[in-house]
């Protein structure tokens, strides 16, 4: 199973549309969004054929009630934190604004995979038996680099995707 991971879209519709095309072309089954959508119209643009979308709120997602309503209308899921299991892989999804929480979660060993955003920096690292992934920023506003990730499960093989 292939999952697409994206974060920090910050209303960059061009990047979101590019990610949806790549995810569709690569046969992604589920998309995880690690927060900082910004506006509900960004969520409406993240449509990948036959894909489930699971997301979390980020620190700049002020329109929470409208994001929640839009998610419900689209059959998506959005919360502050998501704990899911796909292909036997236990996944934690959070925005990651507090590093001590991200670090503690990784060190807990409760999850095989932790997906986070917030720093706008692509990162893949192993903490014990847990893989921590930050897909970087889809918007490209801070780094000039628009990225996402595709992960093959259950092996947790990670590929950076330039948008």
C-alpha positions as CSV (number, residue, x, y, z in Angstrom):
1,X,0.0,0.0,0.0
2,X,1.2,3.5,-0.9
3,X,0.4,6.6,1.2
4,X,0.9,10.2,0.3
5,X,2.1,12.6,3.0
6,X,1.8,16.3,2.7
7,X,2.0,19.2,5.1
8,X,2.2,23.0,5.4
9,X,0.2,23.6,2.2
10,X,-0.6,27.2,3.3
11,X,-3.2,27.7,0.6
12,X,-0.7,27.1,-2.2
13,X,-3.3,25.6,-4.6
14,X,-0.7,25.0,-7.4
15,X,1.3,22.8,-5.1
16,X,-1.8,21.0,-3.8
17,X,-2.9,20.3,-7.4
18,X,0.5,19.1,-8.3
19,X,0.6,16.7,-5.3
20,X,-2.8,15.3,-6.1
21,X,-1.6,14.5,-9.7
22,X,1.5,12.8,-8.4
23,X,-0.4,10.9,-5.8
24,X,-2.9,9.7,-8.4
25,X,-0.2,8.7,-10.9
26,X,1.7,6.8,-8.2
27,X,-1.3,4.8,-7.0
28,X,-1.6,6.4,-3.5
29,X,-4.3,4.8,-1.4
30,X,-4.5,7.2,1.5
31,X,-3.3,10.8,1.9
32,X,-2.1,12.1,5.3
33,X,-2.0,15.9,5.8
34,X,0.1,17.0,8.8
35,X,-1.6,20.4,9.2
36,X,-1.4,24.1,8.2
37,X,-4.0,23.8,5.4
38,X,-5.0,27.4,6.2
39,X,-8.4,27.7,4.4
40,X,-11.1,25.2,3.6
41,X,-10.7,25.8,-0.2
42,X,-7.2,24.1,0.1
43,X,-8.9,21.0,1.5
44,X,-11.3,21.0,-1.4
45,X,-8.4,21.0,-3.8
46,X,-6.8,17.9,-2.3
47,X,-8.8,15.4,-4.2
48,X,-7.2,12.1,-5.3
49,X,-9.4,9.6,-7.0
50,X,-10.6,6.9,-4.6
51,X,-8.3,8.1,-1.8
52,X,-9.0,8.5,1.8
53,X,-7.7,11.8,3.3
54,X,-6.8,12.0,7.0
55,X,-5.6,15.2,8.4
56,X,-4.7,17.2,11.5
57,X,-5.0,20.9,12.3
58,X,-1.8,23.0,12.3
59,X,-1.0,26.1,14.3
60,X,-2.2,28.5,11.5
61,X,-5.5,26.7,10.8
62,X,-7.8,29.4,12.3
63,X,-10.9,28.3,10.4
64,X,-11.2,25.1,12.4
65,X,-15.0,24.9,12.3
66,X,-15.1,25.4,8.5
67,X,-12.2,23.0,8.0
68,X,-14.1,20.4,10.1
69,X,-17.4,21.0,8.1
70,X,-15.5,20.8,4.8
71,X,-13.8,17.6,5.9
72,X,-17.2,16.0,6.9
73,X,-18.7,17.1,3.6
74,X,-15.9,15.5,1.6
75,X,-15.7,12.3,3.7
76,X,-12.3,13.3,5.1
77,X,-11.2,13.2,8.7
78,X,-9.5,16.1,10.6
79,X,-8.6,16.3,14.3
80,X,-5.8,17.6,16.5
81,X,-4.2,14.2,16.5
82,X,-4.8,11.0,14.6
83,X,-3.8,7.5,15.5
84,X,-4.4,5.0,12.7
85,X,-3.3,1.6,11.5
86,X,-2.6,0.8,7.8
87,X,-1.2,-2.5,6.6
88,X,-0.3,-3.4,10.2
89,X,1.7,-0.2,10.6
90,X,0.7,2.0,13.6
91,X,0.8,5.6,12.6
92,X,0.6,8.8,14.7
93,X,-0.3,12.0,12.7
94,X,0.2,15.4,14.3
95,X,1.3,18.9,13.3
96,X,4.2,18.8,15.8
97,X,4.4,22.4,17.2
98,X,5.9,21.2,20.5
99,X,9.2,19.3,19.9
100,X,9.1,17.6,23.3
101,X,5.8,16.0,22.5
102,X,7.1,14.8,19.1
103,X,10.3,13.5,20.7
104,X,8.4,11.8,23.5
105,X,5.9,10.2,21.1
106,X,8.8,8.8,19.0
107,X,10.7,7.5,22.0
108,X,7.5,5.9,23.4
109,X,7.7,3.1,20.9
110,X,3.9,3.1,20.6
111,X,4.0,3.8,16.8
112,X,5.9,2.4,13.9
113,X,5.6,5.7,12.0
114,X,5.1,9.2,13.1
115,X,4.1,11.9,10.6
116,X,4.5,15.5,11.5
117,X,4.9,18.9,9.9
118,X,5.4,22.4,11.2
119,X,9.2,22.9,10.7
120,X,8.9,23.2,6.9
121,X,11.9,20.9,6.6
122,X,11.9,17.5,4.9
123,X,13.2,14.9,7.4
124,X,13.3,11.2,7.8
125,X,14.9,9.8,10.9
126,X,14.7,6.6,13.0
127,X,14.1,6.8,16.8
128,X,14.5,3.3,18.2
129,X,12.1,1.3,16.1
130,X,10.0,4.3,15.1
131,X,10.4,6.2,11.8
132,X,9.7,9.9,12.0
133,X,8.7,11.7,8.8
134,X,8.3,15.3,8.1
135,X,7.4,15.8,4.4
136,X,8.6,19.4,4.4
137,X,6.6,22.3,3.1
138,X,4.3,21.8,0.2
139,X,3.9,25.6,-0.2
140,X,7.6,26.3,-0.6
141,X,7.3,29.7,1.0
142,X,10.2,29.4,3.5
143,X,12.7,27.1,1.9
144,X,11.9,27.7,-1.8
145,X,11.4,23.9,-2.0
146,X,7.9,22.3,-2.4
147,X,7.9,18.8,-1.2
148,X,5.7,15.9,-0.1
149,X,6.4,12.2,0.5
150,X,5.2,8.8,-0.7
151,X,5.6,5.9,1.6
152,X,5.3,2.2,0.8
153,X,3.7,0.2,3.6
154,X,4.3,-2.0,5.4
155,X,8.1,-1.6,4.7
156,X,8.0,2.2,5.4
157,X,10.1,2.9,2.4
158,X,10.1,6.8,2.0
159,X,10.5,8.8,-1.1
160,X,10.7,12.6,-1.3
161,X,8.5,14.1,-4.0
162,X,9.3,17.5,-5.5
163,X,6.2,19.5,-6.3
